[in-house]
């Protein structure tokens, strides 16, 4: 890297000149360096990681993942100590989950016509068909995103999780916050839904 004065007869040249030189600024100093073709790693591990990331991004953008679930991941991201977007949290979380369990299921939609017994739609991450992952999912819920102190377990039945919260001791009306988690085949617990916010009325 070389320090330059008035590069290309200007005081602020930047960018690439053909395939020979790259002009930029480093700590306020105008510099020039030779152009190097960016590497394109193609090891099996790197190609697999790229494939997983592509899969995860396509899942987030698919019509299967409804707006209320994207909002749920944004809400979860907002209460974490490390600032990030819901999209970044979703892709990071799901990329690691897929590595451990390529056939895992996630929540892609919530139907809240009866918030005390609403339905959580699930899909498999490998092909976005109806969720079939076995085992118990943990449903945490409460009246604030950081105070989900109640818990129940449920299993997927015909592609859905039935979150029956009718016996919960909750105030008469307000917002209910719900999060679904489950361990992977290797025992790591992963968020499967973000934090879903559901308006509810007094228990019938």
C-alpha positions in Angstrom: 0.0 0.0 0.0 1.4 3.3 -1.0 0.6 6.8 0.2 -0.3 9.1 -2.6 -0.8 12.9 -3.1 -3.7 14.1 -5.3 -4.3 10.7 -6.9 -5.6 10.8 -10.4 -5.3 14.6 -10.3 -7.9 14.7 -7.5 -7.8 14.9 -3.7 -10.4 12.1 -3.1 -9.9 9.3 -5.7 -11.5 6.0 -4.6 -12.4 2.7 -6.2 -10.8 0.4 -8.7 -8.8 1.6 -11.8 -9.2 -1.2 -14.3 -7.7 -4.4 -12.8 -4.5 -2.6 -11.8 -5.0 -0.2 -8.8 -7.4 0.4 -6.0 -7.6 3.9 -4.5 -8.9 4.4 -0.9 -8.4 6.2 2.3 -6.8 4.7 5.4 -6.8 6.8 8.6 -7.5 9.9 6.6 -4.6 9.3 4.2 -5.1 8.8 0.5 -3.6 5.4 -0.5 -3.2 3.1 -3.5 -2.6 -0.6 -3.8 -2.5 -3.2 -6.5 -5.8 -4.9 -7.3 -6.1 -8.5 -6.0 -8.8 -10.8 -7.3 -11.0 -11.7 -4.3 -10.7 -15.3 -3.2 -13.7 -17.5 -3.5 -13.3 -20.3 -1.0 -14.7 -23.6 -2.2 -13.9 -26.1 0.4 -16.7 -28.6 1.2 -17.3 -27.0 4.6 -17.5 -23.5 3.1 -19.8 -24.6 0.4 -22.1 -26.4 2.9 -22.2 -23.2 5.1 -23.2 -21.1 2.1 -25.9 -23.6 1.2 -27.3 -23.5 4.7 -27.3 -19.7 4.7 -29.1 -19.6 1.4 -31.7 -22.1 2.7 -32.3 -20.0 5.8 -32.6 -16.7 3.9 -35.1 -18.4 1.5 -37.1 -19.6 4.5 -37.3 -16.1 6.0 -38.4 -14.7 2.7 -40.9 -17.5 1.9 -44.7 -17.0 2.1 -44.8 -19.7 4.8 -43.2 -17.4 7.4 -46.0 -15.0 8.2 -45.6 -11.3 9.2 -46.6 -12.1 12.8 -43.6 -14.5 13.1 -41.2 -12.1 11.5 -42.4 -9.6 14.1 -41.9 -12.2 16.8 -38.2 -12.6 15.8 -37.8 -8.8 15.8 -39.3 -8.6 19.3 -36.9 -11.4 20.6 -34.0 -9.5 19.0 -35.0 -6.3 20.8 -34.7 -7.8 24.3 -31.3 -9.4 23.8 -28.2 -7.8 25.2 -26.5 -7.9 21.8 -28.2 -5.5 19.3 -29.3 -7.2 16.1 -32.2 -7.4 13.7 -34.8 -10.1 13.8 -33.6 -11.3 10.4 -30.0 -11.6 11.7 -31.2 -13.4 14.8 -33.4 -15.8 12.8 -30.6 -16.6 10.3 -28.0 -17.1 12.9 -30.2 -19.3 15.1 -31.6 -21.4 12.3 -28.2 -21.8 10.6 -26.9 -23.5 13.7 -30.0 -25.5 14.2 -30.0 -26.9 10.6 -26.4 -28.0 11.1 -27.4 -30.1 14.0 -30.8 -31.2 12.9 -31.6 -30.7 9.1 -35.2 -32.0 9.6 -36.1 -29.7 12.6 -39.4 -27.9 12.7 -40.0 -24.2 13.4 -43.1 -22.0 14.0 -44.1 -20.2 10.8 -47.6 -18.8 11.7 -49.8 -18.2 14.7 -53.6 -18.4 14.6 -55.0 -16.5 17.6 -58.7 -16.5 17.1 -58.8 -18.0 20.6 -55.7 -16.7 22.4 -56.2 -19.1 25.3 -56.0 -22.1 23.0 -54.3 -20.8 19.8 -52.7 -22.8 17.1 -49.0 -22.5 16.1 -48.4 -23.7 12.5 -45.1 -25.5 12.0 -42.9 -26.3 9.0 -39.9 -28.5 8.5 -36.8 -26.5 7.6 -35.6 -28.8 4.9 -38.6 -28.5 2.6 -41.2 -26.3 4.4 -43.7 -29.1 4.5 -45.9 -29.4 7.6 -43.8 -29.9 10.7 -43.1 -33.5 11.8 -40.4 -33.1 14.4 -41.0 -35.5 17.3 -40.6 -34.8 21.0 -41.9 -32.1 23.3 -41.6 -28.4 22.6 -41.5 -26.0 25.5 -44.0 -23.1 25.3 -43.1 -20.2 27.6 -45.6 -17.4 28.2 -46.4 -14.4 30.3 -47.4 -10.8 30.3 -44.1 -9.2 29.3 -41.4 -10.2 26.8 -38.9 -10.7 29.6 -41.3 -12.2 32.1 -42.6 -15.4 30.4 -42.8 -17.3 33.7 -45.4 -19.8 32.8 -44.5 -23.0 30.8 -46.2 -25.9 29.1 -45.1 -28.6 26.8 -46.8 -29.7 23.5 -46.0 -32.0 20.6 -46.7 -31.5 16.9 -50.0 -33.0 15.8 -50.7 -32.8 12.0 -48.3 -30.0 11.5 -49.4 -27.8 14.4 -48.7 -27.1 18.1 -51.8 -26.5 20.1 -51.0 -23.9 22.8 -53.7 -24.6 25.3 -53.3 -21.9 28.0 -56.8 -21.9 29.4 -55.7 -22.7 32.9 -53.2 -19.9 33.1 -53.5 -17.4 35.9 -53.4 -14.2 33.9 -54.9 -10.7 34.2 -58.2 -10.1 32.5 -57.1 -8.8 29.1 -53.9 -7.4 27.7 -51.0 -8.8 25.7 -49.7 -12.3 26.1 -46.1 -13.1 25.1 -45.3 -16.6 23.9 -42.0 -18.2 22.9 -41.5 -21.8 21.7 -38.2 -23.6 22.2 -36.9 -27.1 21.8 -33.6 -28.9 22.1 -31.9 -30.1 19.0 -30.8 -33.7 18.4 -27.5 -32.8 20.0 -29.1 -31.3 23.1 -28.8 -27.5 22.3 -31.9 -25.5 23.1 -33.0 -23.4 20.2 -35.7 -20.7 19.8 -38.3 -21.9 17.3 -40.6 -18.9 17.2 -39.2 -15.6 18.4 -41.5 -13.9 21.0 -45.1 -13.9 19.7 -47.3 -11.0 21.0 -51.0 -11.9 21.2 -53.8 -9.7 22.4 -56.2 -11.5 24.6 -59.5 -10.9 26.5 -60.7 -12.2 29.9 -60.6 -15.9 30.2 -64.0 -17.3 29.1 
